[in-house]
Structures are given as C-alpha cells and as structure tokens.
C-alpha cells in the first residue's frame, strides 16, 4: 500500500508545483479510493497505466495553461513598461545581431574548411626569389618540382586567363583559368556533367578543351545538358566542351567562369621553357601522413638542387608551401579578427547593459513580486512567470538580432576577399546565432530572474513595508555601478580603436596614387589570340579606336595600356642596366606595361622629362622606353636618364622619357618602378598577356555618358570584340580602400552603439539613485543645500563612474591598438588625437547620462518628499 | 480574477468535462470525488472522468469564475473535513444554461434533418 502511494506521489510531480500544492492531496486520495474500489487483481493492475496516462496528459495541459497565463501576464507587464521592454529587445537584438554577423563573416573566411575533398591536405606551392616570399613558378621549375617531389599525391598548375566568347549572344569577356589536367583530381571534385580533363588533353597538339562553370552554363548556354561535346569559340579558337562543374564550385577564385586545358606537354615555346617567366600557380595535395613542414623541407631541398643546376635563373630561389586555407592575406585576416573582437565587445556590452536594466527592474518590481508571493503564488509560480518574461524578451531580441544580421551580412560582403574559392556571401551561421542567443538568455536569466527571486524570498513584510521606495541593497547598487563603469570603458576602447582606423583610412586615402581619377573612365577590350597575334593588327585596332574616341565630343584624351593601375599589380620583370653589375641576391626588377600615345595624358600621369610614346615608335625604329621617376632615380641618380640603355623582356631599350610613379599595387604599397613600352615594338605573338587592353578615356563632362558611343566605335572596328570592365577610375580607387572604409565604419558603428548603451546605462543608474534618494535630497534642501550643491552631488557620482571607466577604456584601447598595428598604415597606436577625442566623447557621455537625473534631483521639493517619507 | 461582466456566450462551447462538472455542482456542493461519482451515475457509467481532468477543469473554472470553493461545510455527519467543496456561481449557472440552450438548438437543427429522434 505504502509503495503505491509513494509511487503515485512521485508521478504527481509531473504537475506544476502550484497545482500539486493545491490539488495533490485530493488526487492522491481519489487514487487511494480507486484502489480500494478495485475488484480483483486485474482491475488493480489496470489502474496504473490509466493513472499514468491521465497524469501525463493533464500535467501537460496544466503546464500549457500556466504558460499561456504567464505569457498573457508578461505581455501586460511589459506593456506597462514599454521603455523597459523596448530597450531590452533592442539591446539584445544589437548584441545578437552584431555578434552573429561579424562572426559569421569571420568564420566564413577564416575558419570554415574549403569546399573541397579533405581540404586540409591542399597546399599551394610558391617560388621565393630574393625579395618575394611567394612568387608564381616558371613552367620548367614546375615540371622539375613535380617530377622530384615525393610529398604530394598530386600537383597541378594553373594560371588566370580570360577570353572572348563569341557566338553565344553578345560577344562577352570570360574570366577563366588554363590548367594542367590534374587540377580537378587534386581538388577532389568531379564535373556535374561530362568528364574531367584527361592527361592527353594536356598535349601541346591536343584539341582545345574547356569545362564550363555552373553559372556560365546557365547564363550563356541556358543550362542545356546537350552542351557537352559541343564546340564553342573562345578567342576565335574552337574548344570542345568536356563538362560542366557543379554549382558552388569555385577555383581559384569566385570570378572564374571556365577551365581550359593548358596543353603544356611538349610545348617548347618561350612561354613554357623560360625559367625566368613565372606564371604558374601551383596547387597540390599532400600525400597521406605527410605534414606541411615535411613537404616544405622537401621542396626547399629540391629548390636548392635546382639552384645548383640553374645558377643564373634560379639564383637564391627557394620554395614555399602554404596551406590553401591560409591563402587569406594577413591584412584581411587581421581586419576580420578586429571586427570579431569588436563584435564580442558589443555583445559583452549588451549583456552588461541588459544586466543593469534587469537589476533595476527587479528592484522596482520588488514590491509587486512580494505581493504576488504573499498572495500564495508560491516561489515556483514567480520563477515561472519571470522565466517566461525573460524568454519572451530574449526571443523578441533574438528575432531583432536575426533581422539585423540578415541586413548586415550582405553589406559586409566586401570583407570576403575576392580571391577565395568560397561563396561571396555566407548564410547566417546558426551555430553563432545560437551561441549569441544563449549568452543573452543566460544574462537575462542570471540578472532578471535570480535577483527577483531573491528579493521575493527575502522578507515579504520588509518589501511590502518598503513599498514604493523599493529596498536598495547597497551591494546590488555597487554591482550596477561597476557594470556602468565597464560599459564606459568598453565604449572608450572601441572609440579609440575606431578612431585609429579612421585616421589610418584618412592617411591611406590621402596617399597620391600617381594618377588622376576625375572624369576618367576605363574600358577593357582584351584582343584575342591568335586573331590579333600579329602586332600590326593590334596596333591598327588601337589606332582606329583611339582616333575615333578622341573625335567624340566631350573627350579630352584617350589611350591604351596593358593594365590599369591597381587592377593588376604584377607583371614584374628582371632588368639589367648597362654598366651595372648583376646582383644575384637583389636582382633589379620593374613592372612592365605597354602604353600608347595619349595614355599618360588621359590618366594624368605627369611627363617629367623627354617624351611619351609616339606613333613614330614603330616596329623598325629603335626600342624606346618611358620609365617612371623612381626607375630613373635608382639607376641614374645624378645623370640625365634620357638616352640611357637597359635590358628588359628580351631586348635592349633606350630611355626616351620619364613619368611620375604610380602605385600599381594599391595605395598601401610602394610599387616596383615602372617601364612603359610602345605597343608596336613587340614581335608577333610576343608577350600576349601584356598586350594593351585597357582603354582610358578622359572627358570634359561625365565620362560614363560616352560609354555607348565608345562601344559603338569598338563594334565598328571589330564586331566580335566584347567591351568589359567599364568603370570610372574613381571607383577603382574607392574599391582599393573599400575593405578599410567598411571596417572603419563598422567599428565606428559599434563604437556608437557602445556609447549609446553606456549613456543609457549611466542614465538608468543615476535616475534610480536619484529617485531612491529623494528623501535624503529633500532633507538636504530643507537644511539649506542649494540647487548647485544637489546638482554637483549627482554629477559627482556620474563623473566618478565615467572616470573609472575611462581609465579602463584607455588602457584597453592602447592594448587593442598595439595588436592591430599592421592595419594602421603607420598611424601611431598612442595617437594623441584619437585619445583626446575619445576622452572628450566620454565626457559628453557622462554629461548626457547625468544631466536629466541631476536636473530631476534639483527639482525635488523638500516639503513634499519629507512628508511622503514619514 | 474572474471578470463577471463578460457574457456567458464567450465561454461557449464548453468542454464536455466542464459542462458535466457544472451539472454536478448545480444540484449541490460537492468535492472532486463526489463530482466524478455523480457524473458516472448520471451517465450510467458511460462517462468516467479522471481525477486529473476534474481538477484541471476545476482550476480553470475557478479562474473563469464558474465555481468557487465553498466555505460552508455540509452537515457534520456527512462532512469529510479534509476535502475541498465547490459551489457553482450565478455566472456558472448562466454559462451552463447558455450551453444547454446551444445544445438544444443544435438538436432542433439535427431533428429538422431527421438526424435525431423526436419531432422538429
């Protein structure tokens, strides 16, 4: 008998405690009655399953009823305190949203494994000639490396390439790569349709083959599965379509639209046999069990071997092996880490702010809760109620957070480097979102439910007697003060770091790029090979286009160049200066470009000495070269450079002019000296990659308005020639600093949020303190305190907190600034201006946060408050 | 908690258990077990409410103001003083009447279609 009733008591624990307290005895009694009424063993046994089903079903229903009641009550309570509800939802939303978006992007770029088979075994191989840690390989070195290395399961070479696709609608420019046949095998990816490259496709005499990217297949071929086996014209050459890659396959970067076979085997052309012509990117898969370090060691040994065998071309040329995952530049890595740290800071701030708000509310509601507890609600009902309220707020805040993240992530896409084989935009990361939600919910519970429960458990009479005054635990007030000081500190630290980044941005933006951008547009016409292999045919194209563009009304000047500055930073060649010894440790290098007449004037690169390229620099005339100022200064510092000679790209050149330097590698890097050659002075089929392709047009009005007319001119000259990459040069420059600008503004926004939170926190704390001390203030006023005294008393409290926070914040800001020095473009980490402005802003916070409460304190009417208190 | 200004119709249709409990209490004050027995007897054993259902309904009916816990105890010889007795409120009676009217209207409609015994 006893066993039955103990078991039944245990079963009843499924009901909420309040229900059990009310009806538990009755339920037990009825069950006992039923047992007594049961006739026979079977009835008795049958009683239990029935009872279990009854309790389980009804307990669930009672819980549900309570939840509905709590939600209703919670909604009512929150509607009565809309400011509180709104601020909690916003604070949680901002914290969750900022953290989720920043971590999602950082995770996408830095952490998430690349979308290939066993990505941690994929590496990139680089040569490291003097002065460079990572340079592409020359084809002969690649072949030697590949033959000798034992650390790898597979190795593939590829090089970015772009072609004109003709015959599928409008002629269009495609970005692609040429690759050795092993690439897809090394990555461990197969085409979704058709087949991959076979080793035979690599023979120099093999038919040209191409594998289409998913997007190109959809766009240009309408997703037609029959495209496999068909022939398409790329740069006028028939290519057989071998297959189509699956959606989401991107390699080496997300811009690549197709892959075509390199056809290297047996190639003896200059392009394939010159050990000084570095144009192969190499990706390899580590053999099972081989570590990155072991592979690096082996490659360095092989490079040393090759240096002995080819002492001139491979002088001091080492090897470097880098995990494919780590291909992200150090700067974008740091950029993202700073962002993530700032986001974590915002989450922390949001949580402390939330804690402060909830503590204050718990104090305010102390009497209400005590009344409820006294009315027999019981502690369990109270906890359930507060839990429901906290979860409602957290849920609403989380929803706001998701909305914020959904809105913010797309606008952060510039922080995902172009050169990564990952999607441009990550999806909101559910794990990160969950974690952020968890942290805020934990904060909500910790600071919302516990203090309230403790308050309610404490003497009910005490709370009731305290009434509207609300009991103030000194300890709790100190906790809130500490929270506010922390918020001030964090916002000062964020302010300082974003100030530093802003200064860095201004410094970078004020760097002279060496060319002008205003009212200048760039357009690309990449002339295909072999159609334009003959130099004369290319020159004819340039001459006609330039001549007709110049004739357009509104055009000031036009010219062609190999690559616009900053679009392509490479194209670096060794130079040999007449009469200057070759230093194998530090060979002389220069950036090679071809430029037509008009280019320098069109883009605003100043001519300092001599002349620019001229039509008279024909195929038969002496090899002319225009060099940049740094080139001239470096080699002939004290002499007239005009007429001097040097060797570059297989020929001797004579300096005919000197122009200003250009930051070809972007604003933040000093570029190699530049050499510009006349386009006519190159043998047929020579240096096809360097053939001029970027047309620069300077206008007297809006240059974009000229684009249709320019397109028309190109079409008239060659109807099959696509025009691509049309952009004002201002955009070019803006793109160069876009990640920086974005980062500075995101961090600035975080700092602003932090400031707002800190101000609100301070305001809340002081308001509560003033309302709790109304009587004391009233007494003081009655005793003759002046308004100014009262004002000073409240302001002093605020100032003390702000000062404490500021000291903490400045220290934190200095540490943060030091750790992100690489991003600061030379701005000192202890930048006086950034420091001073942060402190000034923090003072404004304290003023803003204390002003209203202090004014309210001065309006305390002595007579009224003292009467209230008695 | 109960809001007596509401019209009884807002609670309709009543859950079957609630209606039966109201009917059981309409006759006299009863405790939970007595309600169960009364319902069982009136329905000739067809409906046997479980204890959980009765007390869950009672809790909700108290909140809705349909019943109240009774302070008056029955005659001492009948009283089991550990038990809680419940009494129907005027509002509860109104609601029960409204439910009965709703049901008889339903029956009238069913009859008109020949779906229930008796004449329309």
Boltz contact constraints between the chains, C-beta under 6 A:
constraints:
  - contact:
      token1: [A, 23]
      token2: [B, 55]
      max_distance: 6.0
  - contact:
      token1: [A, 26]
      token2: [B, 32]
      max_distance: 6.0
  - contact:
      token1: [A, 27]
      token2: [B, 51]
      max_distance: 6.0
  - contact:
      token1: [A, 30]
      token2: [B, 33]
      max_distance: 6.0
  - contact:
      token1: [A, 30]
      token2: [B, 51]
      max_distance: 6.0
  - contact:
      token1: [A, 54]
      token2: [B, 50]
      max_distance: 6.0
  - contact:
      token1: [A, 54]
      token2: [B, 52]
      max_distance: 6.0
  - contact:
      token1: [A, 55]
      token2: [B, 52]
      max_distance: 6.0
  - contact:
      token1: [A, 58]
      token2: [B, 52]
      max_distance: 6.0
  - contact:
      token1: [A, 58]
      token2: [B, 53]
      max_distance: 6.0
  - contact:
      token1: [A, 58]
      token2: [B, 56]
      max_distance: 6.0
  - contact:
      token1: [A, 61]
      token2: [B, 56]
      max_distance: 6.0
  - contact:
      token1: [A, 62]
      token2: [B, 56]
      max_distance: 6.0
